[in-house]
Amino acid sequence: MSFSEKQEALVKEAWEIMKEDITTLSLYFFTQVLEIAPAAKGLFSFLKDEEEIPQDNPKLKSHAVKVFKMTCEAAIQLREKGEVVVSGSTLKYLGSVHLQKGIVDAHFAVVKEGVLRTVEKGVGEKWSEEMKGAWSEAYDQLAAAILSEMSKEAAETTDEP
C-alpha cells in the first residue's frame, strides 16, 4: 500500500482546518451517521437514551475527535510505514470494544460516509476528489486494521474453553 506524500498532506491540511471548529463538526458528523443509519444511535452509549443529538455532550465531541484524529494518524502511518500502526494495546482495545458492541463491516461504511461528508463541510472549497480519495484510503486502512483486531479477538474468544 503506498500512500503518497500529497495524500498525507491533504489529510493533514483538512484536519488542521477542521480542528478550528471541531465542536460544530462533531455534531455534524454524528448527525450524518444517524441520518445514514438511524439505528446506529443505540451503538453509542452517550446517544442511546437521547431523543436527539445533544448539542453539549462532551462524550460526543470526544468520540468524533478520536475518529478524525485516528484517521489522520492512520494517513501519517501509511506514508511513513506503509501500514496503519496504532500502538498495539490501543488497536487491540479498539478491536475488542468494537467486537463487544457488535460492530460489523457495514457500520464502518456508514462512519466512512459520515467522515467524508464532515470533511467536505469542514474544508469547504478546499474539498476535492483528491482530498476525498486521501481521506477514504486512510479511513479504509484504519477500518481494516480494527476489523483485523476484531477477527483476532473473536478467534481468541471462540478458542477459550
C-alpha positions as CSV (number, residue, x, y, z in Angstrom):
1,M,0.0,0.0,0.0
2,S,1.5,3.3,-1.0
3,F,0.1,6.4,0.4
4,S,1.6,9.4,-1.3
5,E,3.1,12.5,0.3
6,K,0.4,14.5,-1.4
7,Q,-2.4,12.3,0.1
8,E,-0.8,12.7,3.6
9,A,-0.6,16.5,3.1
10,L,-4.3,16.6,2.1
11,V,-5.4,14.7,5.1
12,K,-3.2,16.9,7.4
13,E,-4.4,20.1,5.8
14,A,-8.1,19.1,6.2
15,W,-7.5,18.1,9.9
16,E,-5.8,21.5,10.6
17,I,-8.8,23.3,9.2
18,M,-11.4,21.1,10.9
19,K,-9.7,21.4,14.4
20,E,-10.7,25.1,14.4
21,D,-14.4,24.2,14.6
22,I,-14.4,20.6,15.9
23,T,-17.3,21.0,18.2
24,T,-19.7,22.0,15.4
25,L,-18.2,19.4,13.1
26,S,-18.5,16.7,15.7
27,L,-22.3,17.4,15.9
28,Y,-22.5,17.4,12.2
29,F,-20.6,14.1,12.0
30,F,-23.0,12.3,14.3
31,T,-26.0,13.9,12.6
32,Q,-24.6,12.5,9.3
33,V,-24.0,9.0,10.7
34,L,-27.5,8.9,12.2
35,E,-29.1,10.3,9.0
36,I,-27.5,7.4,7.1
37,A,-28.2,4.8,9.7
38,P,-30.7,5.9,12.4
39,A,-30.4,2.5,14.2
40,A,-26.7,3.3,14.9
41,K,-27.8,5.5,17.7
42,G,-28.0,2.5,20.0
43,L,-24.4,1.7,19.5
44,F,-23.2,4.9,21.2
45,S,-23.7,4.8,25.0
46,F,-23.8,8.6,25.1
47,L,-26.7,8.8,22.5
48,K,-28.7,5.6,23.3
49,D,-31.2,7.3,25.6
50,E,-31.3,10.7,23.9
51,E,-34.3,11.9,21.7
52,E,-32.0,13.9,19.6
53,I,-28.3,14.6,19.4
54,P,-27.3,16.6,22.4
55,Q,-25.6,19.9,21.5
56,D,-23.4,20.0,24.6
57,N,-22.4,16.3,25.1
58,P,-18.6,16.2,25.8
59,K,-18.5,12.4,25.0
60,L,-19.9,13.0,21.6
61,K,-17.3,15.6,20.8
62,S,-14.6,13.4,22.3
63,H,-15.6,10.4,20.2
64,A,-15.8,12.4,17.0
65,V,-12.4,13.9,17.6
66,K,-10.9,10.4,18.2
67,V,-12.4,9.2,14.8
68,F,-10.9,12.1,12.9
69,K,-7.6,12.1,14.7
70,M,-7.1,8.4,14.3
71,T,-7.9,8.6,10.6
72,C,-5.4,11.5,10.3
73,E,-2.8,9.5,12.2
74,A,-3.5,6.4,10.0
75,A,-2.7,8.6,7.0
76,I,0.7,9.6,8.5
77,Q,1.5,6.0,9.4
78,L,0.5,4.8,5.9
79,R,3.0,7.3,4.5
80,E,5.8,6.6,7.0
81,K,5.4,2.8,7.5
82,G,3.2,1.6,4.6
83,E,0.6,0.4,7.1
84,V,-1.7,1.6,9.9
85,V,0.3,1.5,13.1
86,V,-1.7,2.4,16.3
87,S,0.0,1.4,19.5
88,G,-0.6,-2.3,19.9
89,S,-2.8,-2.1,23.0
90,T,-4.9,0.7,21.5
91,L,-5.6,-1.2,18.3
92,K,-6.3,-4.4,20.3
93,Y,-8.6,-2.3,22.6
94,L,-10.4,-0.9,19.6
95,G,-10.9,-4.3,18.2
96,S,-12.2,-5.6,21.5
97,V,-14.7,-2.7,22.1
98,H,-16.0,-2.8,18.5
99,L,-16.5,-6.6,18.8
100,Q,-18.3,-6.3,22.1
101,K,-20.6,-3.6,20.6
102,G,-21.5,-5.9,17.7
103,I,-19.9,-3.6,15.1
104,V,-19.9,-5.1,11.6
105,D,-18.3,-4.1,8.2
106,A,-21.5,-2.2,7.2
107,H,-21.1,0.1,10.3
108,F,-17.6,1.1,9.1
109,A,-19.0,2.1,5.7
110,V,-21.6,4.3,7.4
111,V,-19.0,6.0,9.6
112,K,-16.8,6.5,6.5
113,E,-19.6,8.3,4.7
114,G,-20.1,10.4,7.8
115,V,-16.4,11.2,7.9
116,L,-16.3,12.2,4.2
117,R,-19.4,14.4,4.5
118,T,-18.0,16.1,7.5
119,V,-14.5,16.7,6.0
120,E,-16.2,18.1,2.9
121,K,-18.3,20.5,5.0
122,G,-15.3,21.3,7.2
123,V,-12.9,22.3,4.5
124,G,-15.4,24.0,2.2
125,E,-13.9,25.0,-1.1
126,K,-10.7,23.1,-0.5
127,W,-12.6,19.8,-0.9
128,S,-11.6,17.9,-4.0
129,E,-11.8,14.4,-5.4
130,E,-8.1,14.1,-4.4
131,M,-8.8,15.0,-0.8
132,K,-11.8,12.6,-0.8
133,G,-9.5,9.8,-2.1
134,A,-6.9,10.5,0.6
135,W,-9.4,10.5,3.5
136,S,-11.1,7.4,2.0
137,E,-7.9,5.5,1.8
138,A,-6.7,6.5,5.3
139,Y,-10.1,5.6,6.8
140,D,-10.3,2.3,4.9
141,Q,-6.9,1.3,6.2
142,L,-7.8,2.2,9.7
143,A,-11.1,0.3,9.5
144,A,-9.2,-2.7,8.1
145,A,-6.8,-2.7,11.0
146,I,-9.6,-2.5,13.5
147,L,-11.6,-5.3,11.7
148,S,-8.4,-7.4,11.8
149,E,-8.2,-7.0,15.5
150,M,-11.9,-7.8,15.9
151,S,-11.3,-11.1,14.0
152,K,-8.3,-11.9,16.2
153,E,-10.4,-11.2,19.3
154,A,-13.3,-13.3,18.0
155,A,-11.0,-16.2,17.3
156,E,-9.4,-15.9,20.8
157,T,-12.9,-15.8,22.4
158,T,-14.1,-18.9,20.5
159,D,-10.8,-20.8,21.3
160,E,-11.3,-20.3,25.0
161,P,-12.5,-23.5,26.9
